[in-house]
């Protein structure tokens, strides 16, 4: 998620309202920065809430591709970490033959965040910040013919990748596992995240979408075998990226 620099935003005219189309993380981050820079902002989201495509599942806020920490970057743009974010420095990776490799980094590979509309999620945290900053957020508001200054921050219209699996409760110890195996996730990866009694297990595939249910079940079976995973109250989820 790339956020604009506060100084650059202040150089824009402060009179005309800016419409942000989409209340996902990108749209809400944009609204926060603009509103805190003194611009009137209207966020228009056609769903009835934030995080509509998600179900409390864990995702990783990527932190390995830049020397700068992603949370520091958000802070520099004026965005607070008012959502749960757990740094991940250790984990286990499995190759296509099921061989395990311990991985460790001195800095976090990513920050574990939850997605959806519940308290503590990335989506609800950004929404709260946008409202406090002064942005007007309109739900159930489909944009047909935008006029004036408009930022489009809508989600993907077609699937480059699909993630499908389960969210659940568990007594299993915390941990982070990833598997690179086309039988589990064609051209992608399967993953298992567990933190403080909550878990997400999923196949993230870049092809083979017609067989996504089969890939998800193979993924669950794989991690049950490799980690002894025991899920309580598993709820299926799925979405495209």
Buried (B, 14 or more C-beta within 10 A) or exposed (E): BEBBEBEEBBEBEEEEEBBBBBBBBBBBBBBBBBBBBEBBBBBBBBBEBBBBBBBBBBBBBEBEEEEEBBBEBBEEBBBBBBBBBBBBBEBBBBEEEEEEEEEEBEEBBBBBBBBBBEEBBBBBBBBBBBBEBBBBBEBEBEBEEEEEBBBEBBBEEEEEBBBBBBBBBBEBEBBBBBBBBEBBBBEBBBBBBBBEEBBBBBBBBBEBBEEBEEBBBBBBEBBBEBBEBEBEEBEEBBBBB
